[in-house]
Amino acid sequence: MPNRRKSDVDEPAFRRLIDDVAAADECARARAAIRAALQHEDGPERLLSPYAFEAALGPLDAAFVQALAFRLETAVRREVATITGATLRPAGLLVNYLSGVGDGSELRPSSGPFAPHCDRANRDSYDVSALLYLSTAGEHFSGGGEFAFNDDDRDRLVEPREGRVLVFSSGFENLHQVRPMADGERFTVSAWYSRTT
């Protein structure tokens, strides 16, 4: 059995979807700003931390992305309070850009978001994980890109939709990965929270 904090036993495992946290035009604006900020970066995965937002995005777009992150946090706090009664504090934030790998010949990368992992293994302070999708499967990317919970009996897939939030407990009960995709661009705001009660 992996090392567990006492709170791992006491806290419920959960997974929830919250739709319409951001509007389509807001997601389009965020995608354009992030794409422009990361245009000189290479590789299928590119990350932008909140510390780099203003330098990379400029003050107006940085403030806009931060406002979306705050809206994500508000939705997550409300949902987690309903589920567990716990209050949260922010523990991490990233903007994540994934691009398709082309012809599909390398659709099984084994690192980064593509490898099965649990977020608490990255940082012990991660109790709750959340994603705000800024792009939609089948519209902005195809041939993969789904979020997969790697359960014992089978993988359970979550289809990304712009404006949708996926929130879940960060422990081993929610082993997960992102399915590699063939084409397009997948944008998310990823956030992690610690319980304070």
matplotlib code that plots the C-alpha trace (Angstrom):
import matplotlib.pyplot as plt

x = [0.0, 1.4, 2.2, -0.9, -1.6, -4.2, -6.5, -6.4, -8.5, -10.9, -11.5, -14.0, -12.9, -14.9, -15.2, -17.5, -18.2, -19.4, -20.4, -20.6, -18.0, -16.6, -18.4, -17.2, -16.0, -13.9, -12.4, -11.5, -9.9, -7.8, -6.7, -5.6, -3.6, -2.0, -1.2, 0.5, 2.4, 3.8, 4.4, 8.1, 8.1, 8.5, 7.1, 3.7, 3.3, 3.8, 3.2, 2.7, 2.9, 1.1, 4.5, 5.0, 1.5, 2.2, 5.5, 4.2, 0.6, 0.9, -1.0, -4.6, -4.5, -2.7, -5.5, -8.1, -6.6, -6.2, -9.9, -10.8, -8.6, -10.4, -13.8, -12.5, -11.5, -14.9, -16.7, -14.3, -14.7, -18.5, -18.5, -16.1, -17.9, -21.1, -19.5, -17.2, -17.8, -14.1, -12.7, -9.8, -6.7, -4.9, -1.8, -0.8, -1.9, -0.7, -2.0, -1.4, -1.2, -1.0, -0.6, -1.3, 1.5, 0.7, 0.2, -0.6, 2.6, 3.6, 0.2, 1.6, 4.0, 4.9, 5.7, 4.1, 0.3, 0.2, 1.6, -0.8, -0.3, -2.0, -1.5, -0.8, 2.3, 3.6, 2.9, 1.6, -0.3, -2.6, -5.9, -8.2, -7.4, -9.3, -9.2, -11.0, -11.2, -10.6, -11.1, -13.5, -12.7, -13.7, -13.7, -10.3, -8.5, -9.1, -7.8, -7.5, -7.1, -9.7, -9.0, -8.9, -9.5, -7.5, -9.9, -9.2, -12.0, -11.6, -10.7, -13.4, -13.1, -14.1, -14.6, -13.2, -15.6, -14.8, -16.1, -16.3, -14.6, -13.5, -12.8, -11.6, -9.8, -6.1, -5.1, -4.4, -8.2, -8.1, -5.1, -5.4, -3.8, -4.5, -4.9, -2.4, -4.1, -3.4, -4.2, -5.2, -4.6, -5.9, -5.9, -6.6, -6.2, -5.1, -5.3, -4.7, -6.0, -5.3, -8.0, -7.9, -10.5]
y = [0.0, 3.4, 5.9, 7.7, 10.8, 10.3, 12.7, 10.3, 7.8, 10.5, 12.4, 11.1, 10.4, 12.3, 13.3, 16.0, 17.9, 21.5, 22.9, 26.5, 28.0, 30.0, 31.1, 30.2, 33.7, 33.8, 30.4, 31.6, 34.8, 32.7, 30.2, 33.1, 34.8, 31.5, 30.5, 33.8, 33.7, 30.2, 30.5, 30.3, 27.2, 23.7, 20.3, 18.7, 20.1, 23.7, 25.1, 28.6, 29.4, 32.3, 33.9, 34.2, 35.3, 39.0, 38.7, 36.1, 37.3, 41.1, 42.8, 42.7, 39.0, 38.0, 39.7, 38.0, 34.5, 35.2, 36.1, 32.8, 31.0, 32.8, 31.8, 28.2, 28.5, 29.8, 26.9, 24.3, 25.8, 25.7, 22.1, 20.8, 22.5, 20.8, 17.4, 17.4, 20.5, 21.4, 24.8, 25.1, 27.3, 27.4, 25.2, 25.4, 26.8, 26.2, 27.0, 23.9, 23.6, 20.3, 19.8, 16.8, 14.5, 14.4, 11.1, 9.2, 7.1, 8.2, 8.2, 6.5, 8.9, 7.7, 11.0, 14.2, 14.2, 11.2, 8.8, 7.5, 9.5, 10.9, 14.6, 14.1, 12.1, 15.4, 17.4, 16.2, 19.4, 18.6, 17.5, 18.6, 18.8, 20.8, 21.5, 24.3, 23.2, 26.0, 23.8, 21.1, 17.6, 17.1, 20.8, 22.1, 18.7, 15.1, 11.6, 11.6, 14.3, 12.8, 12.8, 9.2, 8.0, 4.7, 2.6, -1.1, -2.3, 0.1, 3.6, 6.2, 9.0, 12.7, 14.6, 18.1, 20.9, 24.5, 26.1, 22.7, 22.1, 18.7, 18.5, 15.4, 14.3, 14.2, 10.9, 7.4, 6.8, 9.0, 7.7, 9.4, 10.5, 12.5, 10.5, 11.6, 13.2, 13.2, 16.8, 20.2, 22.1, 21.3, 24.2, 23.9, 25.9, 23.4, 24.1, 22.3, 23.0, 22.1, 21.5, 23.9, 22.0]
z = [0.0, -0.9, 1.9, 2.8, 4.8, 7.6, 5.7, 2.6, 4.6, 6.0, 2.8, 0.2, -3.4, -6.0, -9.7, -11.0, -14.2, -14.1, -17.5, -18.7, -16.4, -19.3, -22.5, -26.0, -26.8, -23.6, -24.4, -27.9, -26.5, -24.1, -26.8, -29.0, -26.2, -25.1, -28.7, -29.3, -26.0, -26.7, -30.5, -30.1, -27.9, -29.3, -28.4, -28.0, -24.5, -23.4, -20.0, -18.7, -15.0, -13.4, -12.7, -16.5, -17.4, -17.7, -19.4, -21.9, -22.4, -21.8, -19.0, -20.5, -21.6, -18.3, -16.3, -18.5, -18.0, -14.2, -14.1, -15.8, -13.2, -10.4, -11.9, -12.0, -8.3, -7.4, -9.1, -7.6, -4.0, -4.3, -5.6, -3.1, -0.2, -1.4, -1.7, 1.4, 3.4, 3.1, 2.3, -0.1, -0.7, -4.1, -4.3, -8.0, -11.4, -15.0, -18.4, -20.5, -24.3, -26.1, -29.8, -32.0, -32.9, -36.6, -38.5, -35.3, -35.5, -32.0, -30.2, -27.0, -25.3, -21.8, -20.1, -18.9, -19.0, -21.2, -18.6, -15.9, -12.7, -9.7, -8.9, -5.2, -6.2, -7.7, -4.5, -1.2, -0.8, -3.8, -2.4, -5.2, -9.0, -11.6, -15.3, -17.1, -20.8, -23.3, -26.3, -27.5, -28.7, -32.3, -33.0, -31.9, -31.8, -32.9, -32.7, -28.9, -26.3, -23.9, -20.1, -18.9, -15.4, -15.2, -13.1, -12.2, -14.5, -17.4, -18.4, -18.0, -20.5, -20.1, -23.3, -23.2, -24.0, -23.9, -20.7, -18.9, -15.6, -14.4, -10.6, -8.7, -5.6, -6.3, -4.7, -6.1, -6.3, -9.4, -11.4, -14.8, -18.0, -21.2, -24.3, -27.0, -30.0, -33.7, -34.7, -33.4, -30.2, -26.7, -24.1, -20.4, -17.2, -14.7, -11.0, -7.7, -4.2, -0.6, 2.0, 4.9, 7.1]

ax = plt.figure().add_subplot(projection="3d")
ax.plot(x, y, z, "-o")
ax.set_aspect("equal")
plt.show()
